[in-house]
Amino acid sequence: MSITLYGIKACDTMKKARSWLDEHGVSYHFHDYKSAAIDRDRLHKWCAEHGWQTVLNRAGTTFRKLDEAQKADLDEARAIELMLAQPSMIKRPVLDLGDRTLVGFKPELYSAALA
């Protein structure tokens, strides 16, 4: 199984996810979408699987700093444009297991998915 972990290197939640994977001997490729970007098709796939409301990180400072006009009347298309323009607005981590993805880090979900 080819596993890719998507996120941002300096994020604390990312560090927890990477540590968990390393401690459990899970081999993975890390894709930093802040430095290597993210493609529109992948964001569409994640939004189709989880809903754009889950994929868009509204709790982060990047989203909170947007003006109210940018935050108003969001839909999937506008959310994807925001995430493409500023990938730090993508919830992290996204663990791509090939046949499905996990958004966010919860050790119990990683354990169940990788058992």
C-alpha positions as CSV (number, residue, x, y, z in Angstrom):
1,M,0.0,0.0,0.0
2,S,1.3,3.4,-1.0
3,I,0.6,6.0,1.7
4,T,1.0,9.8,1.3
5,L,0.7,12.2,4.2
6,Y,-0.3,15.7,3.0
7,G,0.2,18.8,5.2
8,I,2.6,21.5,6.3
9,K,5.9,20.7,7.8
10,A,5.8,23.1,10.8
11,C,2.2,22.3,11.9
12,D,2.0,20.8,15.4
13,T,-0.8,18.4,14.4
14,M,1.4,17.3,11.5
15,K,4.3,16.6,13.8
16,K,2.0,14.4,16.0
17,A,0.8,12.5,12.9
18,R,4.3,12.0,11.5
19,S,5.5,10.8,15.0
20,W,2.6,8.3,15.2
21,L,3.4,6.9,11.8
22,D,7.1,6.7,12.5
23,E,6.5,5.0,15.9
24,H,4.2,2.4,14.3
25,G,6.6,1.7,11.5
26,V,4.3,3.0,8.8
27,S,6.1,3.9,5.6
28,Y,4.8,7.0,3.9
29,H,5.6,9.8,1.5
30,F,5.2,13.3,2.9
31,H,3.8,16.0,0.6
32,D,4.2,19.6,2.0
33,Y,1.4,21.4,0.2
34,K,2.6,24.8,1.3
35,S,6.0,24.4,-0.5
36,A,4.9,21.8,-3.3
37,A,1.3,23.1,-3.8
38,I,-1.7,21.0,-4.2
39,D,-3.7,20.3,-7.4
40,R,-7.3,21.2,-8.0
41,D,-8.3,17.6,-8.9
42,R,-7.0,16.3,-5.5
43,L,-8.9,19.0,-3.6
44,H,-12.1,18.1,-5.6
45,K,-11.6,14.4,-4.7
46,W,-11.1,15.2,-0.9
47,C,-14.2,17.5,-1.0
48,A,-16.3,14.8,-2.7
49,E,-15.2,12.3,-0.1
50,H,-15.4,14.4,3.1
51,G,-17.3,17.6,2.1
52,W,-15.6,21.0,1.6
53,Q,-16.6,22.1,5.1
54,T,-14.3,19.3,6.5
55,V,-11.4,20.0,4.2
56,L,-11.4,23.8,4.7
57,N,-9.7,24.7,7.9
58,R,-11.8,27.5,9.2
59,A,-10.1,27.4,12.7
60,G,-6.7,28.4,11.3
61,T,-5.3,31.9,11.4
62,T,-5.1,32.1,7.6
63,F,-8.8,31.7,7.2
64,R,-9.6,33.9,10.2
65,K,-7.6,36.8,8.7
66,L,-9.7,36.8,5.5
67,D,-12.0,39.8,5.2
68,E,-15.7,39.1,5.7
69,A,-16.5,39.4,2.0
70,Q,-14.2,36.4,1.3
71,K,-15.7,34.3,4.0
72,A,-19.3,35.1,3.1
73,D,-21.5,32.8,1.0
74,L,-18.9,30.1,0.7
75,D,-19.6,27.1,-1.4
76,E,-17.3,24.2,-2.6
77,A,-16.0,26.1,-5.7
78,R,-15.1,29.2,-3.7
79,A,-13.6,27.1,-0.9
80,I,-11.4,25.2,-3.4
81,E,-10.2,28.5,-4.9
82,L,-9.3,29.7,-1.4
83,M,-7.4,26.5,-0.6
84,L,-5.6,26.6,-3.9
85,A,-4.5,30.2,-3.3
86,Q,-3.5,29.6,0.3
87,P,-2.9,25.9,1.0
88,S,-2.5,26.5,4.7
89,M,-6.3,26.7,4.7
90,I,-6.5,23.0,4.0
91,K,-7.2,21.0,7.2
92,R,-4.3,18.8,8.1
93,P,-3.1,16.3,7.9
94,V,-4.7,14.4,5.0
95,L,-3.6,10.8,5.0
96,D,-4.1,9.2,1.6
97,L,-4.4,5.5,1.9
98,G,-5.0,5.0,-1.8
99,D,-8.6,3.9,-1.6
100,R,-9.7,6.5,0.9
101,T,-8.4,9.4,2.9
102,L,-8.4,10.5,6.5
103,V,-8.7,14.2,7.3
104,G,-7.2,15.4,10.6
105,F,-5.3,13.3,13.1
106,K,-6.8,11.0,15.6
107,P,-4.6,8.1,16.8
108,E,-7.6,5.7,17.1
109,L,-8.6,6.3,13.4
110,Y,-5.0,5.8,12.2
111,S,-4.8,2.6,14.2
112,A,-8.1,1.3,12.8
113,A,-7.2,2.3,9.2
114,L,-3.7,0.9,9.3
115,A,-4.4,-2.3,11.3
